[in-house]
Amino acid sequence: MNANHFDLLLKGPLLDDAQHINGYREIGIRGGRVAAVAERLPDAVADRVVAAPEGGFFSPGFIDIHAHVYAGVTSWGAVADPPCLTGGVTTVVDAGSPGWTMLQGFRWLIHERTRVRALCFLHISGVGLVNAWVNECEDLSHLHPLTVGEHAAENSDLVVGIKVRQGRQQVGDHGTEPLRRALEAAEISGTPVMCHIAQGIPLARVLEQMRAGDIITHCFQGRGGIGENVIDETGSLHPAAVEARARGVVMDVGHGGGSFRWEQAERALELGYVPDVVSTDLHAYNLHGPLYDMALTLTKFLHLGLPLDRVIALATSGPARAIRRPELGTLKPGSPADVTLFHVASEATVLWDTHGGRRATDRRIRVDAVWRDGIAVDLAALLHESEADITRRCRLRGPDGLTHSWRAALKARGIDPDAV
């Protein structure tokens, strides 16, 4: 084998936080893996050479550690490849759609069939997130730590941790007992817990139980009452959020369809409380707004004033650390050749939060190309599921079904979701 021969040679600015690279590099790819990275590869011969266009950047493929892509089995599930890959995501982690009873189905139907690398957090509830209108932790008989922990350990190629939702709507009168059981399962499997925070449970009661490396998702959710948000009612950081961060608890955005408020994010960043990870919480009810995809979610943090290299780190090295997959989120030699090529377009865009708040920007991250294991993805050929198809497939019939429609909810408030 000629060490200077590559299947693909990429040339251009590279943002790779894990390697502390922010500058021009040449990246040689062979057999689906990164074979060489240098400022110049002068003797390189390649079957194909791709140079970044003016204004373009290469980065490791984005990692989305909170999404719901168990399509056809759960009501939340979006068809993974179109919104993930066109948004620059090469690794997606389903955040608890499968319970242990449905885990092998996730392997067969999603993990083994999608172009995007699909991993998952295993839900502490055996019923998982099969039905958006069923609160999976109200019946504690579904929460069996030994079973969940052993399934996670036995499927460590697929499962990166344990998921629990800790809002009162999900747990009923059980307080933080579901979290306690999730932590027990995580101890068995040797994995982190991802805990969804929401209204009805004091934030301090959740955070005091979290271990270093465990993940809080929806950190800027902006719902609930006193003591239930990272930014409290006085505009200060909740002391428990500061203490948890100091202990190594990971803060993840988990934007979603109801869990990102501009005022929370703006004030947190003003106070220097930058999240460790930006994830989308992509699902069937938000991919047509207000979320859309990872590229637009990252644009919101560019708008919030973070430099571009920091923003990209929050979708590459940050999530790779959070899910304990150091071979991902970087283009160091030997790593999978998952690459995103993007640029920052000068483009007037409205950025919505999930509560009807909006901000205007004139810059937007646009994805130009994606390679998964060194193979180019034909982004134009990916067929996005229409909003009408999602409505037929995923929505409860009758007026209660509209509670999961962002567009319908905005229109009911007299707000045009398509206004620029």
N, C-alpha and C positions, 0 to 999 in steps of 0.2 A: 504493500500500500504506500502510495506517495503521500507523505505527511503534509505536503503543500497543496494537495488536491481536495477541493471541497465540492459538495453538492450545490451549496449556495453561499455566496459571499455578500454580506450586507455592509454598506459603507455610509457613514453619516454620524451625526451627533447621537450619543447614547446617554440615557439617564438610567443608571443602575446603582441604586443606593447601597445595595448589599456589597458592591465592590468599590464604593466611593468614587464612581465614575460619573462625570458630567462634562462630556467633551467628545470630540471626534474619535471614533474607533472603527476598525474593520473587524467584522465578526465572521469567522469561518464555521460553517455548519456541515456536518457529515453524519449520515446515518441517523438523523432525527435528533442529534445532540450537538451542543456547542463544542467545537473542536479547538478553536483558538480565538482569542480576543487580544488585539494590540492596536497601538496607534497607527501602525502600518504593517501590512502583511505583504512585503514587496515581492515575494516569490510565489504568491498564491495563484493557483489556477482553479477556476470554478466552472461548473456546468451552467450556472446562472449567477449574474451579478445584479444586485439592486442597490442603487444609490438613493438616499433620502432626497426628496425634492427640497428646494429652498424653503426654509421654515419648518422642515419636518424633523421629527425625532424618533429614534428607535428606543424602545424600552422593553424590559421583560413583559411578557403577557400579563395583563391585569388579572388579579385574583379577587373574586367576589366571595367573601366568606359567609354571606347571609343572603340567600335567595330561596325561592320555592319553585322547583322544576319537576315535581313528580306529576307531570301532566297525564291526564286520563285516569288517574287513580285518586287524586285529591282535588278538591274544588279550588284550592289555592294555586295549583300547579300551572306554570307557564311552560310552553314548549321551549326548551332550553337554547338551542343553537342560534336562532335568529337574533333575539335581543342580547344574548351574551356576546357572541362573536362580533356582531356589528358594533357593539359598544367597547370592543377591545379586550374582552374577558376571555382568557384561555383556560382558566380553572374556576369552576363555580362550586360552591359548597351549599348544598341544600340544608337549610337550618331547621331540621326536625320534622320535615314532612313525613318521613317513615318512622313508625314505631317498630319495635322488634318483630311484630307479626308480619310486617310488610317490607322488611329490610332486603330480603333476597329478590323481591319484585323490583325494588329500586336498582339493585345490581343488574338484573337481567334487562329491564326495560329502559333504564336511563344510563347508568354507568357504562354499560357495554355497548351502547348504541349511539351515543352523542359524539359529535366532533369535539366539543368542548370537554375538557376533563371534568367529570362530575363526581364529587365526593359528597359526604353528608355528615351532619351531626345527627345522632340517633336520639329520638325523643324519649324522655323518661316515661311518657305514657304509651302503653302498648297500642293505643288507637292512633297515635301520631296526630297529624293535622289533616285528617281525611275530609273533614267537613267544617267550613268556616263558621258555621252556625252552631257547632257543638263545642262546648268548653271541656277540653280534653283532660283536665286535672280535677274536675269537680268530684269525680268518682275515684277515690284513692285505690280502689281494687285494681285499676289499670296500671298502677305505678309500682313495678316490682324491680328494685335495684339490682338484685343478683342476676336476674334474667337479662336485664338491659346491659349491665356491666359486662357479663360474659359474652353476649352477642357483639358488643363493641370491640372487645379484645380479640375475639375470633375473626373479626372482619376488619382488622386494622389497616389493610390496604385501602379500604373504602371509608371507614368511619373515623372522623378526626376528633370527636368529642360527644358530649351529652348535651341535649337541649332541654330547657324548661321555660315556660312562659309564666311570669309571676305577677300578672295583674289580677285584681280581684275578679274580673270577669272570667278569667281562665281557671282560677283556683277556688272560687266560691268562698266558703268560710274556713278554709284550711290554712290560711296564712302562708307561712314559708315552708310548710311541710313538703310540698312538691320539690322545692329547692334542696331541702335536706336529703331527700331521696335521690335527686339527681347527683348531688355531691357524693353520696354513697356509691352510686353506680360508677362515677368517674374515678373514685379511688380504686375500684375493682379493675377498671379498664386502663388505668394510668393515663387518662386523658383530661383535657380541660372541660369545664362546663361553660356553655353559652347561655346566659340568663337574659331573657326579654323582660325589661322593666316597663311598667305601665301603671295607670292610676289605680288607687284603691289599696296599695301596699306601701307603707313608708319605705323610702329608699334606704334609710340607714339599716332597717331590719334585713334587707337583702344584702347590702354591701358588707355588713359585719361578718357574714358567713362565707364570703367569697375568698378563694385562695389566690396566691400569686399565680398568674397565668390564666386564671379564669376570665371570662369575657362578659362584660355588660354590653348588650346591644340595645339600640334606641337611646343612646346617651343624650341626645338633644330632642327627646320626644315632645316635651312641652304640654303634656296633659296631666290632669289630676290636680290635687290640692296641695296644701302646705306640706313641705317635706317630701315631696314625691318627684322632684326634678333636680338635676345637677346644678342648675341656677335657681336659687330660692326666690321667695317672694320679695326680697329686698334687693335683688340683683347681684347677690354675692354667691360665690361657690359654696355649695352644701359642704359642711365640714367632713361628712362621711365620704363624699366623693374625692376630696383632697387626700384623706387618709388612705382610702382604698387604692388610689393611684400610687401613693408612696409605697404601698405594700406589693405593687406589681400587678394589680388588677388591670386588665386591658379594657380600654374604652373604644367601642365600635359604634359607628354612626347608625347603621341599619335604617336608612331613610324611610323606606316603605310607603304605604299609602295613608298613614296616620301618625307617623312617629318622627317628624322633623319639623321643628318650628324655628323660623329665622331668628327670632329674638333670643332664643336659647343659644344657638350656635354663635351668633354675633357677640353676645356678652361673654360667653365662655372663651372665645378666641381673644377678645379684648383683654381678658384676665390671664392669658397665656395657657389656657387649658385646651390644648390641641388634641384631637382624638388620635389614638394609635392606629386606627384602621378606618377607612371609608368603605362601607359595603352598601349595597342597594336595597336589600330586602325586596328584590324583584318578585312579583307574583302576578297572577292573572288579572288582578283588579287594579294594578297601577302601571302596567307597561304602556298603556295609552294615556298616561298622565295620572299623577303629577311627576312620576319618577322617570319614565321612558327608558333610560339605560345608564350604564356606568359612566360613559363619557360625559353625559350631562350632569350626573351627580358630582363628578370630579370638578366640573366647571364651577359648581357652586362654591367649592373651597378655593378655587382660583379667585372668584369674585370676593370671597371673604378676606383676601389679602395674603394668602399663603403663596410663596414662590412656587414656580412650576415644578422644580425638582422635588420639593417637599410634598406637593400634591401627589405626584406619581409614586413616591415612596409609600404613601398611605394606601396604595392599591397594589403594591408589589412586595417590597421587603417587609412592611408592617404586617400584612395578612399572612405571609409565609411564616413569620415568627409565631403569630397567634395560633396557627393550626399545626405548628411544629413540623413543617415540611421545608427544611432549609434548601432542598434542591430546586424549589420553585421560587418565583419572584426574583430571579437573578439570571444573568446570562454568563456566569462564570463557566470555564471549560468543564465539560462533563455533565452539565445540567441539561434538562430537556430544552430543545430549541423552540420554545414558545415565545413569540415575538409580536409586539404591537408597534406599528408605525402610525404616528399621528401628527397633527399640527394644531396650532391655536389659530383659529380663523377669526378675522375681524368681521363680526356678524352680530347684529342686534338680536337679542334673545331675552325672553322673559323666563325667569327662574322661579318656579313655584315651590313653596313648602307644602306641607300636607294639611294646613289649616286655613287655606285661602290666602295666605300671604304671598307676596311676589316682590321680586327685585329685578331691575333691568341691568343688563350687561351688554357690552359691545365686543366681548371675547368669548369664544366657545371652543372647547376641545372637540376636534373631529378626527375620527379614525379613518385612516387611508388603506391600511392593509394589516392582515393578521396571518401569522404562520403558527401552526400547531404541530409540534414534533418535526419542525423543519419543512412542513408541507403547507403551501399557500392555501388559504381558505378563499373560495369564491364568494365574497360577501354579497355581491349583487344577486346571486342565485338563491340566497336564503329567503324563504317565504315567511313573512311575519303573519301570525294569526290575527285576523281582523277583530275589531272590538265587537262586531255583531256575532262572530263565531264564539268568542269568549263568553258573551252574554248567554248564548244558547247552552253552552257547555257547563258553565261554572256558576250561574247566578240562581239563587233561590227564587222561585216564582212568587209573584205577589209583591206588595209594597215593601216588605221587609228586605227583599233582595236588593233594593236600591241603597241600602245602608253601606254596601260595598262598592258603590259607584261614585268615584271622585267627581266626574263630570256632572252627573245628575245632582249631586249634593251642591256643587258650586252654582249650577243653574237655578236651583231652588232658592239660593241666597241672592239671586240677581247678578251673579258674576259670570262673565263669559270666559270659559276656560281656553278659548282660542284667541282671545284678545292679545295683541302685542303692544 
